[in-house]
Amino acid sequence: MDIFGIFTLFGGLAMFLYGMQVMGEGLEKTAGGKLESILGSLTSSPLRAVFLGAGVTAVIQSSSATTVMVVGLVNSGIMKLSQAVGVIMGANIGTTVTSWLLSLSGIQSGNFFLRLLKPASFSPVLAVAGIALLMFQKNEKKKDAGNILMGFAILMFGMQTMSGAVEPLADVPQFTGILLKFSNPLLGVLAGLVLTAVIQSSSASVGILQALCVTGAVRYSAALPIIMGQNIGTCVTALLSAVGANKNARRAAMVHLYFNLIGTTVFMGAFYALHGLFPFGFMEQAVNPAQIAVIHSAFNIFTTLLLLPFSRWLEKLAYITIPDSAGNRNRNEAGGSLKFFVRRLVQSEKNGYTER
């Protein structure tokens, strides 16, 4: 890959991230600003909270945005920490929708309807419809719909640009050698964690991994730990959002971190123990974008099923990490100001906490 290929790669990444931001903002505006009240009112049981978190995140394409909202709701006293746990779990499932959308680019068929499912086929149509709404409609709701369509088209074009830029790397032995190093579980987790922490978006980092799959050099042994690290790295956004908030809001951010840390530890421990006893033949096979989406979804669903019955323990762990000050053990700390909550949500939008 020459310097122009590198320019193309980063240009594609820029379009990918920008498309996600535009699409996410359009979806949030279309929802009429009611997401916060929905999150606060429909969490009467842990299971309902999980479905709510998954649904909202699937719509706005951002587990970071959902988690930041939850931190703000807990800080303002609108939502209890016990309600927040289920929503955070569901947000991790909902964010996998992005990887499934991106995996559609791998469809290979001569059938007209199957080809129509490919982003390369329908993205231009969405772009034309989106720009028409933006240019010729004065209704704000229709303009928001245009932003959603344009954002999705830009996102997919960025993904295709990235894939095209990295495709020549398939013939570069040094690149293959670097990816093989990530077959070490610890190095793979660290690589995924750092990448996601830097760009603050697990969806974007998973998208980058899916783009690299076109080289044929990404194997299951490398992809699995990288995806685990990406799920931990996305917690950085919630932790940053909780800076300066009250203790319950910081505990909500810690629940998100513990959810992914415990899930990664248990999932990888069980997987590699089984791999040691009964070696999996597919580990050295190349992985494709759809299989990346499967791994991403399987991990988050597994972790939710594992930890949902222990949601109270996650809450207690957060209290142990951030205990009440002496003499205030029984004090309800949910009395943060609504003004602070609104400011934090606005700040999250400005800083791009839409998990792209």
N, C-alpha and C positions, 0 to 999 in steps of 0.2 A: 504494500500500500504506500503510495507516494503522498506528498504534502497535500495534493488536491483531493485525494481520497479521504484524508483526515478532515479537510475542510467540509467535504460532503457529509461525513459521519456526524460532525458536530452541528452542521446545519440541519440535518435530519432530526437530531436530538432536540434542537431548539424548536423546530416546528412541532414535534411530538409533544413537548412540554407546553408550548403555547396553545396548541389545539386542545389539550386537556383543560387548561385554565379557562379558555373561552367557553368550551362546552359545559364545564362545571358551573361557571358563573351564570350561563344562560339557564341551566336547569334549576339553580337555586332561585333565580328571579321568577321563573315560571311557577315555582311552588308557592309564590306569593308571600315569602317570608314566614311561612307557617311551620317550617321544619322544627324550629326550637320548641314551639308549643306542643307539636305532635310528640316529640321525643320526651317531653316532660309529662304528658298525660297518659300515654299508652304503654306504661311499664308496670302494670299491676302484678305481673308474675314474671319470674326469670325467663321462662320460655317465650312469652309474648315480647319481652324486651329483646331477646335474641333475634326474633323475626323482624321486629321493628328496626333494630340496628342494621340487619342485613338488607332490608328493603330500602331504607333511606340511603345507605351507602351505595347500593346498586344503582339507585337513581342519580345521585350526585357524583358517582364515580370517585369517591374520596373517603377512605376510612379516616384519614387525617382530619378532614373537615368535620366528620361526624364526631370524632373523639374530642376535637377542640370545642365543639358545641357542648358535648357532655361535660367537659371540664368547666365551661362557663356556667352551665345550668346548675352543677353541683356547687360552684362558688357562690352563685346568687341565691341558693336555697330553694330553687324551683324543683330540683331533683335530688333525691337522697343517694348516698353512695351505694346503697344496696340495689337501687334501681339502675345505677350507671353500669354495674358489672355486666349485666346481660346485654345491654346495648353495645358495650365495647366488644364483647365476644361476637355479636352479630355483625359488627362493622368489619371484623377480620374476614368473615365469610363473604360479605357483600363486595369487598374490594377485588375478589377473584373474578368478578364479571368482566373486568377489563382484559385480563389475560385470555379469557374465552373469546372475546371479540377480536383480539389481535390474532388468535390462532386460526381464524377463518381464512387468513391469507394463504394458508397451506393447502386449501382445497384444490385438488387436481381432477378435473373431469371435463368432458366435452359437452355434457348435458347443459342446455341453456339455463335452466333454473338453478342448477348447482353452481354454474359459473357466475350467476347473478349474485350469489351469496358472498363471493369474494370481494373484499374491500376495494380492490383495484377496479372492479366492475361497477359497484354502486356508489363509491365515494364521489366520482365526478358528478353523478346525478344529484347527490345531496348537496354538493358545492354549488351547483347551478341553482337549485331550489333555495338554498340558504342565501346566496347573494341577491336573488330576486326579491326575497322577503325583506332583506336589509335595505335595498335600494328603492323599492317601489311601495313599501308599506309604511304607514305612519303610526299604526297601532303598536304600542310598546310590547304587548304580548306576542304579536306576530314577529316583531323584531327580535325578541328573545328566542323564539323558535328558530329564526334565521341564524342566530348566534350558535345555537346548539348544533344545527346542521353543518355550519361552516367549521365549527370547532372540531366536530367528528371527522370531517373531510380532511382538515389540516393534520389532525392527529394521525390518520391512516396514511396520508402522503408522507409524513415524517417517518413513520415506521418503514414504509417501502424504501425511502431514501437511505435510511440506516442499513437496511438489509442489503441493498445494492452496494453500499460503500464497503461493507465488511466481507462481502462474498469472495473477493480475491484473496483474503487471508487464509482460505482453505488450503492454498498451495504454499503457505509460509510455515516451515517447520518450527521456527521460533515461537510463533503464535500458538501452535498446537502444543508445544512444550510448556508454555505458560499455563494453558488451560488444564493440562495434566497435573500440574502442581496443586490445583484446586481440588483434585481427587482426595487430597488429605482433608478429612472432615473439618478439622479446626481451621485450616487455612481457608477453606471454602466458606465456612460460616463467617469468618472475619472479613473476607472479601465482600460478601453480600451485605454484611452489616455496614461496612464503611461506605460502600457505594450508595446505599439507600439513605444513610445518615447525611451524606453530602448533598444529595439532590432532594432529600426529604420527601420521597415518594416511592413506596414499594411497587406501585403499578408501573411507574416509569422504569425502575430498575429491572423488574420482571420483563418489561417490554424490550429493554436492551438485551437481556439474556435471550429472549425469543428471536431477536434480530440476529444474534450471533449464531443461532442454531442453523442458519442457512449455510454456514461454512462446513457443516458436517463434523466439526471438531469438538463440539460440546457433547460430552458423554453423560450418562446418568450419574456416574460416580462423582462428577464435578457439579452437575446441575443441582442435585439434591441438597448438598450442604449450602450452596450459594443461596438457594431459595429460603432455607431455614434462616440464614443470616439476614436476608432481606426483610423477613417478618419481624426480626428483632430491631433492625435499623429504623423501621417506620415509627417506632415508639419515641424517637427523638422529637418529633413534632409535638406530641402531647406533652412531653416533659418540658419543652420550651414554653408551651402555652401555659403551663402551671406555674411558671416563675412569677413570683409576686402575688399569687393567689392564696386563698386561705388553705388551711390544712386538709380539709375534705377534698378540695379540688386537686391538691397535690397527691392525695391518696388515690383519686380516680386515675391520674396519670400513672401512678405506680402499679395499679391493677392492670393497666394495659401492658406495662413492661413485664410484670410477673406472668401474665397470661402467656406471652410469647416465649419468655425464658423457660418456664416450666414445660410448656408444650414442646419446644425445640429439644430440650433435654430428654424428655420421655420418648418422644417420637424417634429421635436419632439413636437413643440408647436401645430401644426395642428393635429398630430396623437393623442396626449394625450387629446386634447380638444374633438375630436370625440369619443375617448375612454370613456371620462367622460360622454358624452351625450348618446352614444350608446355603452355600454360595449361590447368589443370584447371577445367572448367566447374562442378564441384560445390562448389568452395571457398566460394561465396557462398550455397549452399543451407543450409537449416536442418538440424541434426543431431538424431537421436533417441537415446534411451538405448541401444538395441541397437547403433547405429553407434558410440557412445562405447565400448562394450565391445569392438567389433571393433578400433578404433584402439588401445585399451589393450593388447589381446592381441597384435596385430600388431607393435607396437613391442617388447614384451618378448621375443617369439619371435624377431624379427629380430635383436635385440641379442644374444641367447643364441647363435644360429646363427653370428653374426658373430665373437663373441669367444671362444666355447668352444675353437676351435683355438689361440687365443692365451692360454689360461688361465695358462700359465707366465710370459708377459710381464706379465700383470696382477699376478702374484705378485712378479715382479722390480720392477715399478713401485712396489709397496707397500714393498719393501725399500729402494728408493732414497729414498722419502719418509720412511721411519722406519728409518734405518740402524742397524746394531749399533754399540755404542760401541767406541772404539779398544781393541784388544787382546782383543776378545771376538767377532771376526768369525765364528769357527767354533763358538761356544758355542750349545748348544741351549737356547732360552729358553722351552721349553714346560713348565717345571717349576713353574708357579703352583699354588697350593693348591686342592684340591677344595672346601675350605670356602668360598673366595672365589667359586668357580664357582656353588655352591648359593646363596650369598647374592645373587649377581647375578641369578640366575633368579627368586628370590623377589622381589627388588626390581623386576624387570621386570613381574611380575604386579601388584604393588601400584601401580605407576605407570601401569598400563593400557597396557602395550606389546603389546596385542592389536590388531593392525591391523584396525580395525573395518570 
